[in-house]
Amino acid sequence: MKSSRCMLLLVSLIAGTLMAQDAQVTPLMSKDLADFPGKEGLMITVVYPPGSSDPIHRHNAHAFVYVLEGSVVMQVKGGKEITLTPGQSFYEGPNDIHTVGRNASTTKPAKFIVVLLKNKGAPVLLRVNPAAASVSASPKLNSGER
């Protein structure tokens, strides 16, 4: 009985720590796209605390990422892992599965803006079972150079 209580306490502490590491998402703007009925543009900021990461997911949207602070590691299924720093951007298409999304630092937060072009009212993020992830895609990196 005592070991069960200790295990429950340990699981609670671990869960609390993991929950504290969740990304902080703040909506900035949402706009119906009159030229594209049923579509909307959504702009959000995401702050990854030190050591934070996302579950495997997809957006069912065009997602444009622009890093403001810190560094983030991104990867979509079929692509290579890329570390982005301030001023760099990343693109995910509607069929991409985002396999890696994390703060590259365990000591400093990272902040980025995401602009999503999606179906009006559709969820921003859909978790994907890693075993069911079968879509192939590749990341696109734009360092801002012209």
Backbone bond lengths (Angstrom), bond angles and torsions (degrees), N, CA, C in turn:
res aa  C-N    CA-C-N  psi(-1)  N-CA   C-N-CA  omega(-1)  CA-C   N-CA-C  phi
1 M - - - 1.455 - - 1.521 110.39 -
2 K 1.350 115.57 -42.33 1.463 119.27 -178.98 1.527 110.47 -64.92
3 S 1.355 117.48 -39.01 1.471 119.28 179.59 1.526 110.58 -67.29
4 S 1.335 117.93 -31.56 1.469 120.91 176.83 1.515 110.69 -64.64
5 R 1.332 116.97 -41.96 1.467 120.67 178.05 1.516 111.07 -64.75
6 C 1.327 116.08 -41.94 1.476 119.76 178.64 1.530 110.41 -62.61
7 M 1.341 116.17 -42.40 1.459 120.10 179.28 1.529 110.61 -64.12
8 L 1.336 117.20 -42.36 1.458 121.38 178.44 1.528 110.64 -61.78
9 L 1.311 117.18 -42.77 1.466 121.72 177.71 1.521 110.50 -62.22
10 L 1.330 116.82 -44.60 1.461 121.18 -179.96 1.533 110.95 -62.22
11 V 1.339 116.92 -45.18 1.461 120.78 178.67 1.527 110.45 -62.03
12 S 1.325 117.32 -41.07 1.466 121.19 178.65 1.520 111.16 -62.86
13 L 1.322 117.25 -42.49 1.466 120.80 179.24 1.525 111.15 -64.95
14 I 1.329 116.56 -42.77 1.465 119.88 179.16 1.526 110.05 -64.77
15 A 1.319 117.60 -44.70 1.464 120.94 179.44 1.518 110.62 -61.36
16 G 1.313 117.86 -41.26 1.465 121.66 178.02 1.514 111.45 -62.85
17 T 1.322 116.63 -40.54 1.463 120.71 178.36 1.522 110.14 -65.38
18 L 1.343 117.24 -43.97 1.460 120.10 179.79 1.522 111.17 -64.28
19 M 1.314 117.61 -40.59 1.452 120.51 179.35 1.519 110.92 -64.73
20 A 1.317 118.19 -33.36 1.456 121.67 178.84 1.525 110.98 -68.90
21 Q 1.333 117.22 -18.68 1.456 121.49 -177.87 1.528 112.96 -93.09
22 D 1.329 118.12 2.08 1.464 121.06 -179.65 1.522 111.22 -62.46
23 A 1.325 114.89 147.88 1.458 120.62 175.37 1.526 109.31 -66.99
24 Q 1.307 115.61 145.55 1.469 121.81 176.93 1.526 107.27 -100.65
25 V 1.336 116.40 118.41 1.462 122.18 -177.80 1.520 109.03 -110.62
26 T 1.345 115.74 128.55 1.466 121.22 179.88 1.525 109.38 -124.81
27 P 1.350 117.41 117.82 1.463 119.05 175.95 1.533 109.90 -67.72
28 L 1.327 116.95 136.55 1.462 121.81 178.47 1.525 111.35 -107.80
29 M 1.349 115.90 -39.36 1.464 119.61 -175.06 1.523 109.61 -163.19
30 S 1.321 115.79 143.48 1.455 122.26 173.34 1.527 106.89 -134.08
31 K 1.328 116.22 135.60 1.462 119.37 -176.40 1.524 109.95 -144.63
32 D 1.340 116.18 124.36 1.460 120.30 172.83 1.525 107.77 -64.01
33 L 1.326 116.85 141.17 1.458 121.63 -179.43 1.524 108.51 -101.82
34 A 1.323 116.48 96.42 1.469 122.86 -173.35 1.528 112.54 -56.99
35 D 1.326 118.06 -34.20 1.465 121.04 -179.36 1.531 112.22 -75.89
36 F 1.345 116.35 -11.85 1.459 121.91 -179.29 1.524 108.38 -130.28
37 P 1.336 117.46 81.27 1.463 121.18 -176.40 1.529 112.53 -51.16
38 G 1.324 115.61 134.84 1.461 121.38 179.62 1.513 114.11 84.13
39 K 1.337 117.95 0.34 1.472 122.03 -179.58 1.524 109.96 -112.14
40 E 1.337 114.76 154.48 1.461 120.70 176.27 1.522 110.01 -141.74
41 G 1.326 114.90 155.62 1.451 122.09 171.17 1.518 107.38 -102.87
42 L 1.320 116.42 136.45 1.461 121.66 178.82 1.518 108.56 -131.49
43 M 1.329 116.80 128.67 1.459 121.95 177.55 1.526 108.27 -114.83
44 I 1.343 115.36 129.09 1.469 121.09 179.98 1.523 109.47 -134.38
45 T 1.327 116.00 157.62 1.456 120.34 166.57 1.517 107.13 -107.23
46 V 1.322 115.60 147.05 1.454 121.99 176.73 1.521 107.15 -127.24
47 V 1.332 115.68 130.60 1.465 121.05 174.46 1.519 107.19 -117.01
48 Y 1.327 115.02 119.64 1.466 120.70 173.63 1.527 107.13 -93.06
49 P 1.317 119.05 120.10 1.461 119.86 171.47 1.534 109.22 -64.24
50 P 1.321 118.05 165.65 1.469 120.02 177.24 1.533 110.51 -52.67
51 G 1.322 115.98 131.20 1.457 121.47 176.94 1.522 115.36 76.54
52 S 1.318 118.74 2.69 1.463 122.60 -176.83 1.527 111.73 -74.10
53 S 1.353 115.88 150.93 1.459 120.44 174.87 1.519 109.39 -148.42
54 D 1.339 115.51 160.75 1.459 122.60 179.10 1.521 109.78 -99.28
55 P 1.330 117.05 155.62 1.465 119.64 170.63 1.529 108.96 -73.50
56 I 1.327 117.23 165.60 1.457 120.79 174.68 1.526 107.03 -63.64
57 H 1.338 115.80 131.95 1.459 119.96 -174.62 1.523 111.40 -155.98
58 R 1.316 115.07 176.67 1.454 122.70 172.32 1.522 107.27 -141.05
59 H 1.308 116.09 167.02 1.459 120.25 -178.66 1.528 113.48 -114.51
60 N 1.339 118.26 -17.11 1.469 120.52 -172.97 1.526 109.67 50.27
61 A 1.320 115.00 41.09 1.467 122.27 -176.67 1.524 108.46 -157.17
62 H 1.307 115.20 164.95 1.459 120.15 167.61 1.522 104.58 -83.20
63 A 1.322 117.59 124.37 1.470 121.65 -177.99 1.527 108.95 -121.72
64 F 1.330 115.27 124.15 1.461 122.37 178.66 1.521 107.60 -113.16
65 V 1.323 116.86 120.97 1.465 123.34 -175.64 1.524 108.94 -109.85
66 Y 1.338 116.49 136.58 1.467 121.74 176.95 1.531 107.61 -134.35
67 V 1.329 116.73 120.10 1.467 121.43 -175.92 1.526 110.35 -82.10
68 L 1.346 114.83 129.17 1.464 122.02 178.98 1.531 112.38 -99.07
69 E 1.327 116.75 -44.29 1.471 122.11 -175.56 1.519 110.18 -141.87
70 G 1.333 115.94 150.24 1.460 120.58 176.53 1.514 111.49 71.82
71 S 1.325 115.42 -157.65 1.464 119.90 177.56 1.525 109.06 -141.41
72 V 1.322 114.65 143.64 1.461 120.87 -178.76 1.523 109.53 -127.27
73 V 1.312 115.41 150.45 1.458 121.86 177.52 1.523 106.97 -108.77
74 M 1.332 116.19 127.88 1.457 122.32 -178.31 1.525 109.76 -128.38
75 Q 1.333 115.08 148.80 1.455 120.91 173.80 1.523 108.44 -160.33
76 V 1.324 115.80 138.88 1.455 120.64 170.48 1.523 107.88 -112.08
77 K 1.337 116.20 155.42 1.458 121.19 -177.11 1.524 110.07 -54.56
78 G 1.322 115.20 130.29 1.458 121.30 -179.84 1.514 113.71 90.17
79 G 1.337 117.74 -9.37 1.461 121.82 -179.50 1.514 111.02 -107.37
80 K 1.310 115.70 177.57 1.458 119.14 178.66 1.522 110.16 -97.48
81 E 1.306 115.60 155.16 1.462 122.09 178.05 1.529 108.75 -70.15
82 I 1.336 115.88 133.42 1.464 121.61 -177.30 1.522 108.85 -128.99
83 T 1.335 116.62 134.59 1.466 121.25 174.43 1.521 107.89 -100.30
84 L 1.335 115.24 124.24 1.460 122.10 -177.88 1.517 110.16 -108.67
85 T 1.325 116.02 142.74 1.462 122.89 178.38 1.531 108.44 -120.74
86 P 1.337 118.36 171.69 1.470 120.08 -177.62 1.530 112.72 -49.70
87 G 1.350 114.14 133.85 1.455 121.04 179.60 1.519 113.42 93.57
88 Q 1.333 118.28 -9.37 1.460 120.45 179.40 1.524 109.86 -97.55
89 S 1.331 115.11 157.44 1.457 119.95 -176.81 1.520 111.28 -131.99
90 F 1.333 114.74 167.89 1.457 123.03 -174.58 1.518 107.23 -148.59
91 Y 1.330 116.76 146.93 1.465 121.09 179.55 1.521 110.03 -125.32
92 E 1.335 115.04 138.86 1.464 121.98 171.48 1.508 107.67 -124.93
93 G 1.330 117.17 130.66 1.455 121.63 177.50 1.522 111.56 -86.62
94 P 1.326 116.66 169.90 1.461 121.32 -177.87 1.532 114.26 -60.12
95 N 1.322 118.14 -25.43 1.468 121.03 -179.71 1.518 113.58 -99.28
96 D 1.325 117.93 -2.38 1.471 120.90 -179.60 1.522 111.03 -72.44
97 I 1.319 114.90 145.52 1.462 121.62 171.98 1.520 106.37 -109.28
98 H 1.323 115.33 120.96 1.464 122.87 -177.28 1.529 107.86 -82.53
99 T 1.336 116.11 100.73 1.463 120.84 -175.18 1.521 113.09 -87.37
100 V 1.336 117.48 -27.40 1.465 121.23 178.43 1.523 109.08 -134.73
101 G 1.312 115.97 127.88 1.456 123.57 172.97 1.517 106.35 -150.62
102 R 1.330 116.45 107.29 1.467 118.24 -176.23 1.523 111.33 -155.68
103 N 1.319 114.29 160.69 1.454 121.43 172.61 1.524 107.34 -74.22
104 A 1.319 117.15 130.71 1.462 121.15 179.43 1.528 111.90 -73.70
105 S 1.334 116.82 -16.17 1.462 121.66 -176.94 1.527 111.39 -107.86
106 T 1.310 115.37 144.71 1.466 120.62 173.71 1.522 111.25 -98.93
107 T 1.347 116.11 2.61 1.472 119.36 -177.82 1.527 114.21 -124.49
108 K 1.339 118.33 -19.02 1.462 121.31 -176.87 1.524 110.64 -126.70
109 P 1.341 117.71 144.75 1.465 119.57 176.39 1.530 111.17 -73.12
110 A 1.316 115.51 163.13 1.463 122.17 174.71 1.524 107.48 -128.30
111 K 1.339 116.40 144.49 1.463 120.57 -178.31 1.518 109.25 -134.64
112 F 1.344 115.61 136.58 1.454 120.05 177.53 1.521 110.66 -147.29
113 I 1.330 114.60 160.08 1.457 122.80 176.90 1.527 107.53 -102.99
114 V 1.331 116.21 141.71 1.460 121.47 174.53 1.525 107.74 -126.22
115 V 1.330 116.00 130.31 1.457 121.90 173.06 1.525 106.03 -111.40
116 L 1.341 115.22 122.15 1.463 121.53 -178.33 1.526 109.90 -113.15
117 L 1.316 117.13 131.94 1.461 122.89 171.59 1.520 104.82 -108.17
118 K 1.343 116.23 111.53 1.462 120.24 -169.15 1.516 111.90 -144.59
119 N 1.332 115.35 173.34 1.459 120.61 174.15 1.521 108.65 -67.76
120 K 1.324 116.07 137.19 1.457 121.26 -179.31 1.531 110.28 -58.98
121 G 1.324 115.24 129.11 1.456 121.43 178.22 1.512 115.14 81.56
122 A 1.332 118.85 -6.23 1.469 121.38 179.45 1.524 110.00 -71.50
123 P 1.331 117.84 149.81 1.461 119.65 178.37 1.531 111.25 -62.65
124 V 1.314 115.56 150.24 1.461 121.30 -179.79 1.525 110.97 -72.10
125 L 1.322 117.21 -37.38 1.460 121.85 -173.83 1.524 109.52 -137.22
126 L 1.325 115.82 135.83 1.457 122.10 175.34 1.526 108.36 -123.43
127 R 1.321 116.95 121.24 1.471 119.81 177.93 1.519 109.43 -67.10
128 V 1.340 115.58 146.53 1.453 122.55 -179.56 1.517 108.37 -122.29
129 N 1.320 116.42 132.18 1.455 121.20 174.77 1.529 107.38 -68.31
130 P 1.334 118.69 124.50 1.475 120.52 -176.94 1.526 113.07 -54.86
131 A 1.324 118.54 -34.26 1.464 120.89 -179.54 1.523 111.57 -71.31
132 A 1.330 116.84 -26.47 1.461 121.02 -177.85 1.526 112.67 -90.12
133 A 1.314 118.27 -5.87 1.468 121.78 -177.16 1.524 109.30 -71.71
134 S 1.325 116.60 106.32 1.464 119.46 -177.10 1.522 113.39 -127.25
135 V 1.335 117.85 5.71 1.460 120.83 -179.42 1.520 108.89 -84.67
136 S 1.311 117.73 135.75 1.453 122.20 178.08 1.527 109.19 -101.63
137 A 1.314 116.02 133.85 1.465 120.43 179.50 1.508 108.47 -153.92
138 S 1.318 116.52 171.31 1.453 119.66 177.44 1.515 109.87 -136.68
139 P 1.343 116.89 144.77 1.463 120.35 -178.63 1.516 111.11 -76.14
140 K 1.307 113.48 155.64 1.445 119.93 176.71 1.518 107.06 -120.92
141 L 1.309 117.91 125.95 1.453 122.67 -177.80 1.510 108.48 -112.02
142 N 1.331 115.67 134.14 1.453 120.31 176.93 1.507 106.91 -133.27
143 S 1.299 116.92 108.95 1.451 120.68 -176.64 1.523 112.99 -79.91
144 G 1.316 116.53 1.84 1.461 119.79 -179.75 1.512 111.87 90.70
145 E 1.340 118.00 -4.46 1.466 120.33 179.70 1.526 108.69 -76.32
146 R 1.309 116.19 146.87 1.467 121.00 179.55 1.503 110.03 -117.47
